Amino acid sequence: MSSRRQLLVQAAALAGAALTPAAWSSAIAQTRMADDPFGLGVASGEPSPDGMVLWTRLAPKLREPLGGMTPAPVTVRWEVATDPAMRQTVARGRALAVAEAGHSIHVEVRGLSPGREYWYRFNAAGHASPIGRTRTSPAADVAIDRLKLAYASCQKYSAGYYSAHAVLAADQPDLVLFLGDYIYEEANTGRGVRAHPVAEPVDLAGYRERYAWYKADENLQAAHAAAPWMVTWDDHEVANDYGGDQDRTNPSPATFLKRRAAAYQAFYENMPLRRNRMPVGPDMLLYRSLDWGRLAQVQMLDTRQYRNHRTCEAVSEGKRIPADCPERSEPSRSLLGDPQEQWLQGRFRSTPAQWNLLAQQYLMGELFSAPGKVGNDGWDGYVASRRRVLEGWRDAKVSNPMVLGGDIHCFFAGELSLEPGGKPLASEFVGGSISSLGRPNLDINRLVAGNPRLKYGDGESRGYGRVEITPRAATVTFRAVADALVPNSTVSDLATFVVEAGNPELKRV
């Protein structure tokens, strides 16, 4: 572990310890609240064989500063049961919701049995939260027959409704992967099907308000309450197209990092993450892996915090740059940063899993968006970094690598190889968007025709991806909303693909 990463882990752990019951100096008397403080719902995440993280955030008045809470701390009780009626309680405790953490709760439950369902709820100030469903992961050395997961991204509140989340919840997956753009930071332009706060957030209060606006959505709450989540971010959790210590409109690192620190703090407060992920200023250790028995390993990446600055800006057209710009292929350029790349290569060399899912933000393979043009905000701006990943799969003989992505508001399915037209090393699937608008299929059809490695594309449908994994095959289904511009739309299967174990080539079924 690098000294910088170790420092962040230790600092976050020490900061988190201050919020645990052992650190309380005295009991805190509580009175009843007139309003339900659980208006943002409940969530769980980061499952392990003996537990998971349970999350809630107290906010009785969602549109007010601090969610209508006073600065006073509040005692919150929690319980876990083996039945949805909460009669067979197997764990319980209490936590302290403090203003410094936005009155959020991150309970790290331990001592549960591996590979089974549980239910949980919170109680505070005379109110009970909704009941959530969660589960532990299987023991690391156990052979597993099946994993059912959903993955999603890009849920711009003003662009559409969250019908996809309602159906995702009804699917009751074992695990949900959210791959970025949980919120959008833009100001309220008056366009769209529903409004959010007027001002663009630039400080902690603004980001807290934006999360409260999003998390009040009932369908999003249902998806959180249906299964444990594993989350990462993209750019809109902070600022559009930011990378490292700058964004497109504010290249001053000193100014931007202050904003990034506020955004990272709000992200932590609103996600079911462990205390060792707590940010330290503008730094937050988010890349990690999750094993599902011997069947699958998820490697979750952070492609924003450590990347080199954008390249080929002098010859760019918006986000498009010439494919022959030599700067984008410089060996030193990294989308992930050296410590994360080294960590990922270590995962490749040590993973015992039959299936290895690389969960990240983008379409990973090269995409010619126009003749001779590629983008510079994702992997195409960091060619050597992408190649090192593909070579890592090859050299470590990683079993059944598969890439899951988001960001571009389109469904894509394709294959990845070291050279154009070469033997596929992995398959990749971009799961569309929950509500953010995409591109006309006339344009998408041209992209697929101009990029032979792509086998499928759709830019007009909103939705998510469902992945069902067995030792023999992975089945990926794109789930599409009939109309994201109306509430409670129906959802149906858009396309289904099968990847057989040992063969990364896609098969449409």
LOMI-131496 format. One record per residue (C-alpha): residue number from 1; chain; z, y, x. Coordinates in nm, 2 decimals, decimal comma. Layout:
! residues N
(NUM; 'A'; (Z; Y; X))
...
! end
This chain:
! residues 509
(1; 'A'; (0,00; 0,00; 0,00))
(2; 'A'; (-0,10; 0,34; 0,14))
(3; 'A'; (0,19; 0,59; 0,22))
(4; 'A'; (0,05; 0,83; -0,04))
(5; 'A'; (0,03; 0,57; -0,31))
(6; 'A'; (0,38; 0,44; -0,22))
(7; 'A'; (0,52; 0,79; -0,24))
(8; 'A'; (0,37; 0,84; -0,59))
(9; 'A'; (0,51; 0,51; -0,71))
(10; 'A'; (0,86; 0,58; -0,58))
(11; 'A'; (0,86; 0,94; -0,71))
(12; 'A'; (0,75; 0,83; -1,06))
(13; 'A'; (1,01; 0,55; -1,06))
(14; 'A'; (1,29; 0,79; -0,97))
(15; 'A'; (1,17; 1,04; -1,23))
(16; 'A'; (1,15; 0,77; -1,50))
(17; 'A'; (1,50; 0,64; -1,42))
(18; 'A'; (1,64; 0,97; -1,54))
(19; 'A'; (1,52; 0,89; -1,89))
(20; 'A'; (1,68; 0,55; -1,91))
(21; 'A'; (2,01; 0,48; -2,10))
(22; 'A'; (2,19; 0,41; -1,77))
(23; 'A'; (2,14; 0,77; -1,66))
(24; 'A'; (2,29; 0,92; -1,97))
(25; 'A'; (2,62; 1,10; -1,90))
(26; 'A'; (2,76; 1,07; -2,25))
(27; 'A'; (2,67; 0,96; -2,60))
(28; 'A'; (2,47; 1,21; -2,81))
(29; 'A'; (2,57; 1,27; -3,17))
(30; 'A'; (2,27; 1,27; -3,40))
(31; 'A'; (2,22; 1,41; -3,75))
(32; 'A'; (1,95; 1,31; -4,00))
(33; 'A'; (1,62; 1,49; -3,99))
(34; 'A'; (1,47; 1,61; -4,32))
(35; 'A'; (1,12; 1,51; -4,21))
(36; 'A'; (1,00; 1,18; -4,07))
(37; 'A'; (0,98; 1,21; -3,69))
(38; 'A'; (0,73; 0,92; -3,66))
(39; 'A'; (0,43; 1,11; -3,77))
(40; 'A'; (0,23; 1,01; -3,46))
(41; 'A'; (0,28; 0,64; -3,52))
(42; 'A'; (0,38; 0,37; -3,27))
(43; 'A'; (0,20; 0,19; -2,99))
(44; 'A'; (0,24; -0,08; -2,73))
(45; 'A'; (0,06; -0,14; -2,40))
(46; 'A'; (0,06; -0,30; -2,05))
(47; 'A'; (0,15; -0,65; -2,16))
(48; 'A'; (0,31; -0,88; -1,91))
(49; 'A'; (0,42; -1,25; -1,95))
(50; 'A'; (0,77; -1,14; -2,04))
(51; 'A'; (0,72; -0,81; -2,22))
(52; 'A'; (0,53; -0,49; -2,27))
(53; 'A'; (0,57; -0,11; -2,31))
(54; 'A'; (0,67; 0,02; -2,66))
(55; 'A'; (0,58; 0,38; -2,73))
(56; 'A'; (0,64; 0,65; -2,98))
(57; 'A'; (0,67; 1,03; -2,97))
(58; 'A'; (0,90; 1,22; -3,21))
(59; 'A'; (0,71; 1,50; -3,40))
(60; 'A'; (0,83; 1,57; -3,76))
(61; 'A'; (0,61; 1,88; -3,78))
(62; 'A'; (0,28; 1,79; -3,61))
(63; 'A'; (0,12; 2,13; -3,60))
(64; 'A'; (0,43; 2,32; -3,46))
(65; 'A'; (0,53; 2,36; -3,09))
(66; 'A'; (0,71; 2,06; -2,96))
(67; 'A'; (0,61; 1,89; -3,28))
(68; 'A'; (0,88; 2,07; -3,47))
(69; 'A'; (1,15; 1,92; -3,25))
(70; 'A'; (1,44; 2,13; -3,10))
(71; 'A'; (1,50; 2,11; -2,72))
(72; 'A'; (1,80; 1,88; -2,79))
(73; 'A'; (1,77; 1,51; -2,68))
(74; 'A'; (1,75; 1,24; -2,96))
(75; 'A'; (1,87; 0,88; -2,94))
(76; 'A'; (1,60; 0,64; -3,05))
(77; 'A'; (1,68; 0,27; -3,13))
(78; 'A'; (1,42; 0,00; -3,09))
(79; 'A'; (1,39; -0,36; -3,18))
(80; 'A'; (1,15; -0,65; -3,13))
(81; 'A'; (1,12; -0,95; -3,36))
(82; 'A'; (0,91; -1,27; -3,38))
(83; 'A'; (0,81; -1,21; -3,75))
(84; 'A'; (0,64; -0,91; -3,92))
(85; 'A'; (0,93; -0,87; -4,16))
(86; 'A'; (1,16; -0,80; -3,86))
(87; 'A'; (1,42; -1,06; -3,96))
(88; 'A'; (1,41; -1,26; -3,64))
(89; 'A'; (1,52; -1,00; -3,38))
(90; 'A'; (1,49; -1,11; -3,02))
(91; 'A'; (1,54; -0,78; -2,83))
(92; 'A'; (1,69; -0,44; -2,92))
(93; 'A'; (1,81; -0,13; -2,74))
(94; 'A'; (1,81; 0,25; -2,73))
(95; 'A'; (1,62; 0,52; -2,55))
(96; 'A'; (1,66; 0,89; -2,51))
(97; 'A'; (1,38; 1,12; -2,63))
(98; 'A'; (1,40; 1,44; -2,43))
(99; 'A'; (1,20; 1,77; -2,46))
(100; 'A'; (1,10; 1,75; -2,09))
(101; 'A'; (0,89; 1,44; -2,18))
(102; 'A'; (0,76; 1,58; -2,51))
(103; 'A'; (1,02; 1,36; -2,69))
(104; 'A'; (0,81; 1,06; -2,61))
(105; 'A'; (0,96; 0,71; -2,56))
(106; 'A'; (0,84; 0,45; -2,32))
(107; 'A'; (1,05; 0,13; -2,35))
(108; 'A'; (0,97; -0,14; -2,10))
(109; 'A'; (1,07; -0,46; -2,28))
(110; 'A'; (1,15; -0,77; -2,07))
(111; 'A'; (1,28; -1,12; -2,13))
(112; 'A'; (1,03; -1,23; -2,40))
(113; 'A'; (0,82; -1,55; -2,41))
(114; 'A'; (0,47; -1,55; -2,26))
(115; 'A'; (0,15; -1,56; -2,46))
(116; 'A'; (0,28; -1,49; -2,81))
(117; 'A'; (0,29; -1,23; -3,09))
(118; 'A'; (0,58; -0,99; -3,15))
(119; 'A'; (0,65; -0,71; -3,39))
(120; 'A'; (0,85; -0,39; -3,32))
(121; 'A'; (0,98; -0,07; -3,47))
(122; 'A'; (1,19; 0,24; -3,39))
(123; 'A'; (1,47; 0,41; -3,57))
(124; 'A'; (1,59; 0,77; -3,52))
(125; 'A'; (1,78; 1,04; -3,72))
(126; 'A'; (1,78; 0,83; -4,03))
(127; 'A'; (1,42; 0,73; -4,03))
(128; 'A'; (1,24; 0,41; -3,95))
(129; 'A'; (0,90; 0,40; -3,78))
(130; 'A'; (0,60; 0,19; -3,90))
(131; 'A'; (0,61; -0,17; -3,77))
(132; 'A'; (0,37; -0,25; -3,49))
(133; 'A'; (0,22; -0,58; -3,38))
(134; 'A'; (0,20; -0,66; -3,01))
(135; 'A'; (0,20; -0,96; -2,78))
(136; 'A'; (0,28; -1,07; -2,43))
(137; 'A'; (0,02; -1,19; -2,19))
(138; 'A'; (0,01; -1,56; -2,10))
(139; 'A'; (0,18; -1,68; -1,78))
(140; 'A'; (-0,04; -1,62; -1,48))
(141; 'A'; (-0,08; -1,99; -1,39))
(142; 'A'; (-0,17; -2,12; -1,74))
(143; 'A'; (-0,52; -2,23; -1,85))
(144; 'A'; (-0,61; -2,02; -2,16))
(145; 'A'; (-0,88; -2,12; -2,42))
(146; 'A'; (-0,96; -1,77; -2,55))
(147; 'A'; (-0,91; -1,40; -2,52))
(148; 'A'; (-1,03; -1,16; -2,79))
(149; 'A'; (-1,04; -0,79; -2,68))
(150; 'A'; (-1,19; -0,47; -2,81))
(151; 'A'; (-1,30; -0,18; -2,60))
(152; 'A'; (-1,37; 0,18; -2,70))
(153; 'A'; (-1,41; 0,54; -2,58))
(154; 'A'; (-1,52; 0,89; -2,67))
(155; 'A'; (-1,34; 0,98; -3,00))
(156; 'A'; (-1,43; 1,35; -3,04))
(157; 'A'; (-1,22; 1,46; -3,34))
(158; 'A'; (-1,45; 1,72; -3,48))
(159; 'A'; (-1,76; 1,50; -3,45))
(160; 'A'; (-1,66; 1,23; -3,69))
(161; 'A'; (-1,40; 1,01; -3,86))
(162; 'A'; (-1,23; 0,71; -3,71))
(163; 'A'; (-1,35; 0,43; -3,94))
(164; 'A'; (-1,42; 0,22; -3,63))
(165; 'A'; (-1,05; 0,22; -3,55))
(166; 'A'; (-0,96; 0,10; -3,89))
(167; 'A'; (-1,19; -0,20; -3,85))
(168; 'A'; (-1,08; -0,26; -3,49))
(169; 'A'; (-0,72; -0,28; -3,62))
(170; 'A'; (-0,83; -0,53; -3,89))
(171; 'A'; (-0,99; -0,75; -3,61))
(172; 'A'; (-0,64; -0,79; -3,46))
(173; 'A'; (-0,76; -0,83; -3,10))
(174; 'A'; (-0,53; -0,96; -2,83))
(175; 'A'; (-0,58; -0,65; -2,63))
(176; 'A'; (-0,75; -0,31; -2,66))
(177; 'A'; (-0,91; -0,13; -2,36))
(178; 'A'; (-0,96; 0,24; -2,41))
(179; 'A'; (-1,20; 0,37; -2,15))
(180; 'A'; (-1,17; 0,75; -2,16))
(181; 'A'; (-1,22; 1,07; -2,36))
(182; 'A'; (-0,93; 1,00; -2,59))
(183; 'A'; (-0,92; 1,37; -2,66))
(184; 'A'; (-1,17; 1,65; -2,62))
(185; 'A'; (-1,05; 1,98; -2,47))
(186; 'A'; (-1,31; 2,21; -2,60))
(187; 'A'; (-1,23; 2,51; -2,82))
(188; 'A'; (-1,29; 2,49; -3,19))
(189; 'A'; (-1,64; 2,62; -3,24))
(190; 'A'; (-1,64; 2,58; -3,62))
(191; 'A'; (-1,90; 2,30; -3,60))
(192; 'A'; (-1,83; 1,94; -3,69))
(193; 'A'; (-1,69; 1,76; -3,99))
(194; 'A'; (-1,32; 1,84; -3,93))
(195; 'A'; (-1,14; 2,11; -3,74))
(196; 'A'; (-0,89; 2,09; -3,45))
(197; 'A'; (-0,69; 2,36; -3,28))
(198; 'A'; (-0,88; 2,68; -3,20))
(199; 'A'; (-0,79; 2,74; -2,84))
(200; 'A'; (-0,90; 2,52; -2,55))
(201; 'A'; (-0,58; 2,37; -2,39))
(202; 'A'; (-0,51; 2,48; -2,03))
(203; 'A'; (-0,13; 2,42; -2,02))
(204; 'A'; (0,12; 2,15; -2,13))
(205; 'A'; (0,18; 2,30; -2,47))
(206; 'A'; (-0,19; 2,32; -2,54))
(207; 'A'; (-0,25; 1,95; -2,44))
(208; 'A'; (0,05; 1,83; -2,64))
(209; 'A'; (-0,08; 2,01; -2,95))
(210; 'A'; (-0,43; 1,85; -2,90))
(211; 'A'; (-0,29; 1,50; -2,87))
(212; 'A'; (-0,07; 1,55; -3,18))
(213; 'A'; (-0,38; 1,66; -3,37))
(214; 'A'; (-0,57; 1,34; -3,27))
(215; 'A'; (-0,28; 1,10; -3,30))
(216; 'A'; (-0,20; 1,21; -3,65))
(217; 'A'; (-0,51; 1,02; -3,76))
(218; 'A'; (-0,41; 0,72; -3,97))
(219; 'A'; (-0,69; 0,50; -3,85))
(220; 'A'; (-0,61; 0,57; -3,48))
(221; 'A'; (-0,25; 0,49; -3,55))
(222; 'A'; (-0,35; 0,16; -3,72))
(223; 'A'; (-0,55; 0,06; -3,41))
(224; 'A'; (-0,25; 0,14; -3,18))
(225; 'A'; (-0,02; -0,06; -3,41))
(226; 'A'; (-0,25; -0,36; -3,42))
(227; 'A'; (-0,24; -0,47; -3,05))
(228; 'A'; (-0,13; -0,37; -2,70))
(229; 'A'; (-0,35; -0,12; -2,53))
(230; 'A'; (-0,46; -0,07; -2,17))
(231; 'A'; (-0,59; 0,29; -2,11))
(232; 'A'; (-0,77; 0,50; -1,86))
(233; 'A'; (-0,92; 0,85; -1,88))
(234; 'A'; (-1,25; 1,02; -1,83))
(235; 'A'; (-1,31; 1,40; -1,80))
(236; 'A'; (-1,22; 1,54; -2,14))
(237; 'A'; (-0,85; 1,45; -2,11))
(238; 'A'; (-0,86; 1,74; -1,86))
(239; 'A'; (-1,18; 1,94; -1,86))
(240; 'A'; (-1,55; 1,87; -1,90))
(241; 'A'; (-1,71; 1,70; -1,60))
(242; 'A'; (-1,42; 1,76; -1,37))
(243; 'A'; (-1,40; 1,56; -1,05))
(244; 'A'; (-1,12; 1,56; -0,80))
(245; 'A'; (-0,97; 1,90; -0,76))
(246; 'A'; (-1,23; 2,11; -0,94))
(247; 'A'; (-1,44; 2,13; -1,26))
(248; 'A'; (-1,77; 2,30; -1,33))
(249; 'A'; (-1,63; 2,63; -1,45))
(250; 'A'; (-1,33; 2,66; -1,22))
(251; 'A'; (-1,40; 2,54; -0,87))
(252; 'A'; (-1,07; 2,69; -0,73))
(253; 'A'; (-0,85; 2,38; -0,64))
(254; 'A'; (-0,53; 2,58; -0,66))
(255; 'A'; (-0,60; 2,70; -1,02))
(256; 'A'; (-0,75; 2,38; -1,14))
(257; 'A'; (-0,48; 2,14; -1,01))
(258; 'A'; (-0,22; 2,34; -1,21))
(259; 'A'; (-0,42; 2,26; -1,52))
(260; 'A'; (-0,47; 1,90; -1,41))
(261; 'A'; (-0,10; 1,85; -1,37))
(262; 'A'; (-0,04; 1,97; -1,73))
(263; 'A'; (-0,31; 1,74; -1,86))
(264; 'A'; (-0,19; 1,44; -1,68))
(265; 'A'; (0,17; 1,50; -1,80))
(266; 'A'; (0,04; 1,51; -2,16))
(267; 'A'; (-0,16; 1,20; -2,11))
(268; 'A'; (0,14; 1,01; -1,99))
(269; 'A'; (0,36; 1,14; -2,28))
(270; 'A'; (0,11; 1,01; -2,53))
(271; 'A'; (0,01; 0,67; -2,39))
(272; 'A'; (0,20; 0,34; -2,38))
(273; 'A'; (0,23; 0,34; -2,00))
(274; 'A'; (0,50; 0,22; -1,77))
(275; 'A'; (0,74; 0,46; -1,59))
(276; 'A'; (0,58; 0,39; -1,25))
(277; 'A'; (0,26; 0,56; -1,39))
(278; 'A'; (0,44; 0,89; -1,46))
(279; 'A'; (0,26; 1,17; -1,29))
(280; 'A'; (0,40; 1,36; -1,00))
(281; 'A'; (0,24; 1,71; -1,03))
(282; 'A'; (-0,14; 1,67; -1,04))
(283; 'A'; (-0,13; 1,31; -0,92))
(284; 'A'; (-0,10; 1,00; -1,13))
(285; 'A'; (-0,15; 0,64; -1,02))
(286; 'A'; (-0,36; 0,49; -1,30))
(287; 'A'; (-0,58; 0,21; -1,15))
(288; 'A'; (-0,43; -0,13; -1,19))
(289; 'A'; (-0,51; -0,49; -1,30))
(290; 'A'; (-0,40; -0,72; -1,58))
(291; 'A'; (-0,41; -1,10; -1,57))
(292; 'A'; (-0,46; -1,31; -1,89))
(293; 'A'; (-0,35; -1,65; -1,76))
(294; 'A'; (-0,62; -1,80; -1,54))
(295; 'A'; (-0,89; -1,71; -1,79))
(296; 'A'; (-0,95; -1,34; -1,72))
(297; 'A'; (-0,85; -1,04; -1,51))
(298; 'A'; (-0,90; -0,68; -1,61))
(299; 'A'; (-0,94; -0,44; -1,33))
(300; 'A'; (-0,90; -0,09; -1,47))
(301; 'A'; (-1,04; 0,20; -1,27))
(302; 'A'; (-0,98; 0,58; -1,23))
(303; 'A'; (-1,32; 0,74; -1,16))
(304; 'A'; (-1,21; 1,10; -1,19))
(305; 'A'; (-0,91; 1,18; -0,98))
(306; 'A'; (-1,03; 1,07; -0,63))
(307; 'A'; (-1,40; 1,12; -0,63))
(308; 'A'; (-1,59; 1,34; -0,39))
(309; 'A'; (-1,74; 1,66; -0,53))
(310; 'A'; (-2,08; 1,65; -0,70))
(311; 'A'; (-2,38; 1,63; -0,48))
(312; 'A'; (-2,74; 1,76; -0,48))
(313; 'A'; (-2,62; 2,07; -0,69))
(314; 'A'; (-2,89; 2,29; -0,53))
(315; 'A'; (-3,17; 2,08; -0,68))
(316; 'A'; (-2,99; 1,98; -1,00))
(317; 'A'; (-3,10; 2,04; -1,36))
(318; 'A'; (-2,77; 2,03; -1,55))
(319; 'A'; (-2,64; 1,68; -1,47))
(320; 'A'; (-2,98; 1,55; -1,36))
(321; 'A'; (-3,07; 1,53; -0,99))
(322; 'A'; (-3,38; 1,40; -0,80))
(323; 'A'; (-3,34; 1,03; -0,73))
(324; 'A'; (-3,47; 1,08; -0,38))
(325; 'A'; (-3,20; 1,34; -0,29))
(326; 'A'; (-3,06; 1,20; 0,03))
(327; 'A'; (-2,71; 1,33; -0,02))
(328; 'A'; (-2,63; 1,10; -0,31))
(329; 'A'; (-2,67; 0,79; -0,08))
(330; 'A'; (-2,44; 0,91; 0,20))
(331; 'A'; (-2,21; 0,62; 0,30))
(332; 'A'; (-1,90; 0,84; 0,29))
(333; 'A'; (-1,94; 0,93; -0,07))
(334; 'A'; (-1,70; 0,75; -0,31))
(335; 'A'; (-1,65; 0,77; -0,68))
(336; 'A'; (-1,31; 0,59; -0,64))
(337; 'A'; (-1,17; 0,72; -0,32))
(338; 'A'; (-1,09; 0,50; -0,02))
(339; 'A'; (-0,75; 0,37; -0,13))
(340; 'A'; (-0,87; 0,27; -0,47))
(341; 'A'; (-1,18; 0,10; -0,32))
(342; 'A'; (-0,97; -0,09; -0,08))
(343; 'A'; (-0,74; -0,20; -0,37))
(344; 'A'; (-1,04; -0,31; -0,57))
(345; 'A'; (-1,18; -0,52; -0,29))
(346; 'A'; (-0,84; -0,68; -0,25))
(347; 'A'; (-0,86; -0,77; -0,62))
(348; 'A'; (-1,20; -0,93; -0,57))
(349; 'A'; (-1,07; -1,14; -0,28))
(350; 'A'; (-0,75; -1,26; -0,45))
(351; 'A'; (-0,84; -1,29; -0,82))
(352; 'A'; (-0,80; -1,65; -0,96))
(353; 'A'; (-0,96; -1,56; -1,29))
(354; 'A'; (-1,26; -1,74; -1,44))
(355; 'A'; (-1,38; -1,40; -1,58))
(356; 'A'; (-1,33; -1,07; -1,41))
(357; 'A'; (-1,37; -0,76; -1,62))
(358; 'A'; (-1,43; -0,42; -1,45))
(359; 'A'; (-1,31; -0,17; -1,70))
(360; 'A'; (-1,43; 0,18; -1,62))
(361; 'A'; (-1,60; 0,48; -1,77))
(362; 'A'; (-1,97; 0,47; -1,73))
(363; 'A'; (-2,30; 0,29; -1,73))
(364; 'A'; (-2,27; 0,14; -1,38))
(365; 'A'; (-2,63; 0,05; -1,29))
(366; 'A'; (-2,89; 0,30; -1,19))
(367; 'A'; (-3,04; 0,49; -1,49))
(368; 'A'; (-3,36; 0,69; -1,46))
(369; 'A'; (-3,31; 0,95; -1,73))
(370; 'A'; (-3,66; 1,10; -1,66))
(371; 'A'; (-3,92; 1,01; -1,40))
(372; 'A'; (-3,76; 1,05; -1,06))
(373; 'A'; (-3,44; 1,18; -1,21))
(374; 'A'; (-3,08; 1,03; -1,23))
(375; 'A'; (-2,74; 1,18; -1,33))
(376; 'A'; (-2,48; 1,30; -1,08))
(377; 'A'; (-2,17; 1,27; -1,29))
(378; 'A'; (-2,13; 0,89; -1,27))
(379; 'A'; (-2,22; 0,61; -1,03))
(380; 'A'; (-2,57; 0,74; -0,97))
(381; 'A'; (-2,42; 1,03; -0,78))
(382; 'A'; (-2,22; 0,78; -0,56))
(383; 'A'; (-2,48; 0,52; -0,46))
(384; 'A'; (-2,29; 0,37; -0,16))
(385; 'A'; (-1,97; 0,34; -0,36))
(386; 'A'; (-2,15; 0,14; -0,63))
(387; 'A'; (-2,32; -0,08; -0,36))
(388; 'A'; (-1,98; -0,16; -0,21))
(389; 'A'; (-1,86; -0,29; -0,54))
(390; 'A'; (-2,16; -0,51; -0,59))
(391; 'A'; (-2,14; -0,64; -0,24))
(392; 'A'; (-1,77; -0,70; -0,29))
(393; 'A'; (-1,85; -0,93; -0,58))
(394; 'A'; (-2,11; -1,11; -0,38))
(395; 'A'; (-1,91; -1,15; -0,06))
(396; 'A'; (-1,58; -1,26; -0,23))
(397; 'A'; (-1,78; -1,49; -0,47))
(398; 'A'; (-1,60; -1,33; -0,76))
(399; 'A'; (-1,62; -1,56; -1,07))
(400; 'A'; (-1,82; -1,41; -1,36))
(401; 'A'; (-1,79; -1,04; -1,30))
(402; 'A'; (-1,86; -0,82; -1,61))
(403; 'A'; (-1,86; -0,44; -1,64))
(404; 'A'; (-1,73; -0,26; -1,95))
(405; 'A'; (-1,80; 0,11; -1,99))
(406; 'A'; (-1,82; 0,42; -2,21))
(407; 'A'; (-1,88; 0,79; -2,16))
(408; 'A'; (-2,24; 0,83; -2,27))
(409; 'A'; (-2,20; 0,78; -2,65))
(410; 'A'; (-2,46; 0,50; -2,66))
(411; 'A'; (-2,46; 0,13; -2,67))
(412; 'A'; (-2,62; -0,03; -2,37))
(413; 'A'; (-2,64; -0,39; -2,24))
(414; 'A'; (-2,79; -0,47; -1,90))
(415; 'A'; (-2,77; -0,66; -1,58))
(416; 'A'; (-2,66; -0,54; -1,23))
(417; 'A'; (-2,82; -0,65; -0,90))
(418; 'A'; (-2,82; -0,51; -0,54))
(419; 'A'; (-3,19; -0,43; -0,54))
(420; 'A'; (-3,43; -0,34; -0,83))
(421; 'A'; (-3,55; -0,66; -0,98))
(422; 'A'; (-3,32; -0,87; -0,77))
(423; 'A'; (-3,10; -1,16; -0,89))
(424; 'A'; (-2,83; -1,04; -1,13))
(425; 'A'; (-2,48; -1,03; -0,99))
(426; 'A'; (-2,31; -0,92; -1,31))
(427; 'A'; (-2,36; -0,81; -1,67))
(428; 'A'; (-2,26; -0,48; -1,81))
(429; 'A'; (-2,19; -0,35; -2,16))
(430; 'A'; (-2,14; 0,01; -2,27))
(431; 'A'; (-1,95; 0,01; -2,60))
(432; 'A'; (-2,09; 0,33; -2,77))
(433; 'A'; (-1,84; 0,59; -2,90))
(434; 'A'; (-1,58; 0,60; -3,17))
(435; 'A'; (-1,71; 0,93; -3,31))
(436; 'A'; (-1,88; 1,14; -3,04))
(437; 'A'; (-2,25; 1,20; -3,11))
(438; 'A'; (-2,52; 1,02; -2,91))
(439; 'A'; (-2,89; 1,05; -2,87))
(440; 'A'; (-3,19; 0,96; -3,09))
(441; 'A'; (-3,31; 0,61; -3,06))
(442; 'A'; (-3,66; 0,74; -2,98))
(443; 'A'; (-3,51; 0,87; -2,65))
(444; 'A'; (-3,30; 0,55; -2,60))
(445; 'A'; (-3,61; 0,33; -2,64))
(446; 'A'; (-3,78; 0,53; -2,37))
(447; 'A'; (-3,48; 0,48; -2,14))
(448; 'A'; (-3,48; 0,11; -2,19))
(449; 'A'; (-3,85; 0,08; -2,13))
(450; 'A'; (-3,82; 0,29; -1,81))
(451; 'A'; (-3,52; 0,09; -1,68))
(452; 'A'; (-3,61; -0,28; -1,69))
(453; 'A'; (-3,25; -0,39; -1,60))
(454; 'A'; (-3,15; -0,26; -1,94))
(455; 'A'; (-3,19; -0,52; -2,22))
(456; 'A'; (-3,07; -0,32; -2,51))
(457; 'A'; (-2,98; 0,04; -2,62))
(458; 'A'; (-2,88; 0,23; -2,93))
(459; 'A'; (-2,78; 0,60; -2,93))
(460; 'A'; (-2,75; 0,67; -3,30))
(461; 'A'; (-2,47; 0,43; -3,39))
(462; 'A'; (-2,10; 0,49; -3,34))
(463; 'A'; (-1,85; 0,21; -3,29))
(464; 'A'; (-1,69; -0,01; -3,03))
(465; 'A'; (-1,73; -0,34; -2,84))
(466; 'A'; (-1,57; -0,67; -2,91))
(467; 'A'; (-1,55; -0,93; -2,64))
(468; 'A'; (-1,45; -1,30; -2,70))
(469; 'A'; (-1,40; -1,50; -2,38))
(470; 'A'; (-1,37; -1,87; -2,34))
(471; 'A'; (-1,39; -2,08; -2,02))
(472; 'A'; (-1,75; -2,15; -2,10))
(473; 'A'; (-1,89; -1,81; -2,21))
(474; 'A'; (-1,83; -1,45; -2,30))
(475; 'A'; (-1,96; -1,32; -2,64))
(476; 'A'; (-2,00; -0,94; -2,66))
(477; 'A'; (-2,06; -0,78; -3,00))
(478; 'A'; (-2,14; -0,42; -3,06))
(479; 'A'; (-1,97; -0,31; -3,38))
(480; 'A'; (-2,14; -0,01; -3,56))
(481; 'A'; (-2,01; 0,23; -3,82))
(482; 'A'; (-2,25; 0,29; -4,11))
(483; 'A'; (-2,18; 0,67; -4,11))
(484; 'A'; (-1,91; 0,83; -3,89))
(485; 'A'; (-1,96; 1,16; -4,07))
(486; 'A'; (-1,78; 1,02; -4,38))
(487; 'A'; (-1,42; 0,88; -4,41))
(488; 'A'; (-1,37; 0,51; -4,45))
(489; 'A'; (-1,72; 0,40; -4,37))
(490; 'A'; (-1,81; 0,03; -4,34))
(491; 'A'; (-1,86; -0,14; -4,00))
(492; 'A'; (-2,11; -0,42; -3,92))
(493; 'A'; (-2,24; -0,60; -3,62))
(494; 'A'; (-2,51; -0,41; -3,44))
(495; 'A'; (-2,60; -0,66; -3,17))
(496; 'A'; (-2,45; -0,97; -3,01))
(497; 'A'; (-2,49; -1,11; -2,66))
(498; 'A'; (-2,37; -1,42; -2,48))
(499; 'A'; (-2,31; -1,45; -2,11))
(500; 'A'; (-2,26; -1,81; -2,00))
(501; 'A'; (-2,01; -1,89; -1,72))
(502; 'A'; (-2,19; -1,90; -1,39))
(503; 'A'; (-2,49; -1,71; -1,51))
(504; 'A'; (-2,48; -1,33; -1,55))
(505; 'A'; (-2,81; -1,31; -1,74))
(506; 'A'; (-2,78; -1,18; -2,09))
(507; 'A'; (-2,88; -1,37; -2,40))
(508; 'A'; (-2,93; -1,19; -2,73))
(509; 'A'; (-2,81; -1,40; -3,03))
! end
